[in-house]
């Protein structure tokens, strides 16, 4: 096939996707999800099942893991596509056209398009094109198992059964503390255990809230040139 015959990808797919550079596998505390992490790493390098589906509650780290999978790709050799479907109202379903040619495609928050006929049909058609091509990895996330998403298109739900499915197991409080300490180490500072426990006792326990508080404390500690302590955390967070 000549270069002129190669499939043309939509312009937006040729652009670098700006994903958080701190959301990698190294910065994700595995907890009881070792099997899922291994499957995702394999998917990122084109090994294992062509379709991987996993679900987990809000704030459990689904998006983090998809960003991490995309970050595993060699940008010089392969391309990844990431779409967060909770933003479907700001996008056209046509942006899926041509994505079947990418080495890795990640569709986040599939449940967000439940009942949105145009998007359900577009994702269904994309699944078929991807399956027919037989190359590359497709990773899909949602907040529930495939049969409990409330999709209006039964065939779309059935497509999710073509691959392997995992539940992203939430961290307990000790796991969340370890996750916060891992993130702080990667940022170059130490989170004392008592400060971590204070955050868990006074804030919402979802990881997005906890990590946002950690970032705030890190910046405040650096600017004030003060050691991170529970009294300082109380002052910064207004407790």
ABEGO torsion letter per residue (X at the ends): XBAAABBBBBAAAABBBBBBAABBAAABBAEAAAAAAAAAAAAAAGBEBABBBBBBBBGAGAAAAAAAAAAABBAAABBBBBBBAAAAAABBAAAABGAAABABBBBBGAAAABGBAAAAAAAAAAAAAAAAAGBEBBBBBBABBAAAAGBABAAAAAAAAABBBBBBBBBBAAAAAAAAAAAAAAAGBBBBAAAAAAAAAABBABAAAAAAAAAAAAAAAAAAGBBBBAAAAAAAAGX
